[in-house]
């Protein structure tokens, strides 16, 4: 692949701490019959960084990438893209806990009081009916219903920003 693309494999490489190199590394390693050091085979990431507002080289050097979501709980709705299975695996690979059953609004409110920004619902527009009760609640100032970009952007940037990905229904 002559360019860097945002793909499931890239996300898993990031969270697993794998080296991500350009294809020249493979060619050169093959020609020398041994795996060469990865340090000389950085990706051409300028366009990628611009498009996704990240620094992929810095992300790949970040330690403890598998702890990004530690202490956070998630509920993932069925229609997310990439698939629910992929998103759940990414969250778990980053230390997050995915719950099979969504918490009630009372439970979510109690969690928000005791531990703000520790519980999130990752959803898709096709699943808004599953979280409509939370989106109608004007009292809830905590943004917990978010789109899948919350997870993907956090992995790419190694920072956890909620507001840009919070779902708002007008």
NORSUL-V777522 format. One record per residue. N is the residue number from 1. PSI is psi in whole degrees, -180 to 180 (none if undefined). OMEGA is omega in whole degrees, 0 to 359 (NA if undefined). Layout:
BEGIN
n=N psi=PSI omega=OMEGA
n=N psi=PSI omega=OMEGA
END
This chain:
BEGIN
n=1 psi=119 omega=184
n=2 psi=-6 omega=181
n=3 psi=160 omega=179
n=4 psi=131 omega=181
n=5 psi=148 omega=176
n=6 psi=113 omega=183
n=7 psi=166 omega=177
n=8 psi=-40 omega=181
n=9 psi=-38 omega=177
n=10 psi=-45 omega=179
n=11 psi=-44 omega=180
n=12 psi=-35 omega=177
n=13 psi=-41 omega=179
n=14 psi=-51 omega=185
n=15 psi=-24 omega=179
n=16 psi=-7 omega=179
n=17 psi=22 omega=180
n=18 psi=155 omega=174
n=19 psi=139 omega=176
n=20 psi=118 omega=185
n=21 psi=167 omega=177
n=22 psi=169 omega=186
n=23 psi=-19 omega=179
n=24 psi=-31 omega=178
n=25 psi=-44 omega=180
n=26 psi=-45 omega=180
n=27 psi=-47 omega=181
n=28 psi=-39 omega=178
n=29 psi=-40 omega=179
n=30 psi=-44 omega=183
n=31 psi=-26 omega=178
n=32 psi=-2 omega=180
n=33 psi=29 omega=176
n=34 psi=154 omega=177
n=35 psi=125 omega=180
n=36 psi=160 omega=176
n=37 psi=139 omega=185
n=38 psi=-17 omega=189
n=39 psi=-27 omega=182
n=40 psi=10 omega=186
n=41 psi=49 omega=179
n=42 psi=156 omega=180
n=43 psi=153 omega=171
n=44 psi=96 omega=192
n=45 psi=9 omega=184
n=46 psi=-52 omega=180
n=47 psi=-42 omega=179
n=48 psi=-48 omega=181
n=49 psi=-39 omega=180
n=50 psi=-47 omega=182
n=51 psi=-45 omega=186
n=52 psi=7 omega=176
n=53 psi=53 omega=180
n=54 psi=177 omega=173
n=55 psi=93 omega=187
n=56 psi=-33 omega=178
n=57 psi=-42 omega=177
n=58 psi=-41 omega=178
n=59 psi=-44 omega=182
n=60 psi=-17 omega=177
n=61 psi=-9 omega=181
n=62 psi=134 omega=177
n=63 psi=158 omega=177
n=64 psi=38 omega=178
n=65 psi=-21 omega=180
n=66 psi=6 omega=180
n=67 psi=11 omega=184
n=68 psi=-39 omega=184
n=69 psi=17 omega=180
n=70 psi=137 omega=180
n=71 psi=4 omega=180
n=72 psi=144 omega=181
n=73 psi=143 omega=184
n=74 psi=149 omega=166
n=75 psi=130 omega=183
n=76 psi=126 omega=180
n=77 psi=160 omega=190
n=78 psi=-29 omega=189
n=79 psi=9 omega=182
n=80 psi=155 omega=177
n=81 psi=129 omega=0
n=82 psi=176 omega=189
n=83 psi=158 omega=178
n=84 psi=-40 omega=180
n=85 psi=-45 omega=180
n=86 psi=-47 omega=181
n=87 psi=-43 omega=178
n=88 psi=-45 omega=180
n=89 psi=-39 omega=177
n=90 psi=-46 omega=179
n=91 psi=-48 omega=181
n=92 psi=-36 omega=178
n=93 psi=-21 omega=178
n=94 psi=13 omega=176
n=95 psi=1 omega=179
n=96 psi=162 omega=179
n=97 psi=128 omega=179
n=98 psi=125 omega=180
n=99 psi=142 omega=181
n=100 psi=-27 omega=182
n=101 psi=131 omega=181
n=102 psi=140 omega=177
n=103 psi=152 omega=177
n=104 psi=164 omega=180
n=105 psi=-34 omega=178
n=106 psi=-44 omega=178
n=107 psi=-40 omega=179
n=108 psi=-42 omega=178
n=109 psi=-43 omega=179
n=110 psi=-41 omega=178
n=111 psi=-42 omega=181
n=112 psi=-33 omega=178
n=113 psi=-47 omega=184
n=114 psi=-36 omega=184
n=115 psi=83 omega=183
n=116 psi=147 omega=178
n=117 psi=44 omega=176
n=118 psi=-11 omega=180
n=119 psi=130 omega=182
n=120 psi=147 omega=173
n=121 psi=123 omega=179
n=122 psi=121 omega=189
n=123 psi=177 omega=179
n=124 psi=156 omega=182
n=125 psi=-28 omega=178
n=126 psi=-16 omega=183
n=127 psi=12 omega=183
n=128 psi=-27 omega=178
n=129 psi=-24 omega=180
n=130 psi=-17 omega=181
n=131 psi=14 omega=184
n=132 psi=-37 omega=181
n=133 psi=-33 omega=180
n=134 psi=-32 omega=182
n=135 psi=-25 omega=179
n=136 psi=-22 omega=186
n=137 psi=100 omega=181
n=138 psi=-24 omega=182
n=139 psi=-31 omega=183
n=140 psi=107 omega=179
n=141 psi=-13 omega=178
n=142 psi=133 omega=178
n=143 psi=104 omega=182
n=144 psi=-18 omega=178
n=145 psi=115 omega=186
n=146 psi=161 omega=174
n=147 psi=173 omega=187
n=148 psi=-19 omega=178
n=149 psi=-22 omega=174
n=150 psi=-46 omega=182
n=151 psi=-50 omega=185
n=152 psi=-43 omega=179
n=153 psi=-40 omega=179
n=154 psi=-41 omega=180
n=155 psi=-44 omega=181
n=156 psi=-38 omega=184
n=157 psi=-15 omega=185
n=158 psi=32 omega=172
n=159 psi=154 omega=185
n=160 psi=99 omega=178
n=161 psi=125 omega=184
n=162 psi=-50 omega=189
n=163 psi=-45 omega=183
n=164 psi=-18 omega=186
n=165 psi=5 omega=179
n=166 psi=139 omega=180
n=167 psi=127 omega=177
n=168 psi=133 omega=177
n=169 psi=125 omega=182
n=170 psi=none omega=NA
END
